[in-house]
Amino acid sequence: MSLLDLERDSEELEQTLKKQLELVKNDSDVFLKIAGIALVSGLATYSAYRLTRGKSAPKKLKKKSRKRKGYSFVSNIRQRLFWMAMDYGKKLFIQKMGEKMQAAGEKE
């Protein structure tokens, strides 16, 4: 490659980088607007709930039951199987994503 080819490639890369930065700025503006709307609506909902939550009704006291839950062999096994399945699913997910990333890297 000659010096002229390298300069042309560097100019093309700079142009694509500028375009990508412009796209990121535009996308971040959209995400900030959405996040702001979500925050404001959440605060408005919370304040409306706090204002209208029925202060006129007397508070009812509930007695807490002092019933103890006994040890359950089945629930312990169920929990262990659940977390084993989650770990297995996570490994499969990571493996599939790695394969997709490698395939995308080979295409470029």
Residue, then its C-alpha position, 0 to 999 in steps of 0.5 A: m500500500s502506498l502512502l496515498d492509499l493509507e491517507r485515503d483510508s484514514e480519511e474514510l475512517e475519520q468520516t465513519l467515526k464522525k458519523q458514528l459519534e453523531l448517531v450516538k449523540n442522537d440516540s443518547d438524546v432520545f434515551l435521555k428524553i425517555a428516561g426523563i419522561a419515565l422519571v417525571s411520570g413516576l414521581a407524579t404517580y408517587s405523589a398522587y398516591r401519597l396525596t390520595r391514599g385514603k387517610s380518612a380510613p382508620k388503620k387496621l392492625k393485623k396480628k402477625s402469626r407466630k407460626r414457624k415454618g418447618y424445614s422442608f426437604v422438597s423446597n430445599i431440593r427445588q431451590r437447588l434445582f432452580w439455581m442449577a438450571m439457571d446456571y446451566g441456562k446462563k452457560l448456554f446463553i454465553q456460549k451462543m452469544g460467543e458463537k454469534m460474535q465470532a460469526a459476526g467477526e468472521k463476516e467483517 
